[in-house]
């Protein structure tokens, strides 16, 4: 029980550091804040910060291991015979109050990269951790051989499409929810492709 409480405290501190890093990025700008600022805002020392993260970029973009395991488990539990794209979108669609903010985090990280393009490698590296773990489960689900590219194509392609959908707001400017984005991805990649191209417009 003591170990369990220690693990909970560790997870809470790591989440608080990540939340404060994102808050500072929003409020004072991507380049302005430092690791020391994040530590101070979180009520810990700079040394404690480095017990959890190597850089402020890692604090901004790294996904929690609990979240990764949650999505991996969900993918493994999808029904046999389900379209693999639907399996991926469904496993990444948050359910329950404890995962309700996951889609918001995806959108927030995308906005951080738009504001500071040099952070894109950190964003992609963090996303790659989830994609690699999901690909392992997808390989089992498809019964694919080790060098078969299909599991990677399904997972990487679907995640990229989901991120692209999340980055586009509704016509009235409201952010697109992760659930709506997932449905849009399924419609395009599974249900209604190829779409009829829009009629060309002529200038002049």
ABEGO torsion letter per residue (X at the ends): XAAAAAAAAAAAAAAAAAAAAAAAAAAAEAAABBAAAAAAAAGBBAAAAAAABABAAAAAABBBAAAAAAAAAAAAABBBGBBAAAAAAAAABBBEAAAAAAAAAAAAAAAAAAABAAAAAAAAAAAAAAAAAAAAAAAAAAGBBAABAAAAAAAAAAAAAAAAAAABBBAAGBBBBAAAAAAAAAAAAAAAOBBBBBBBBBBX
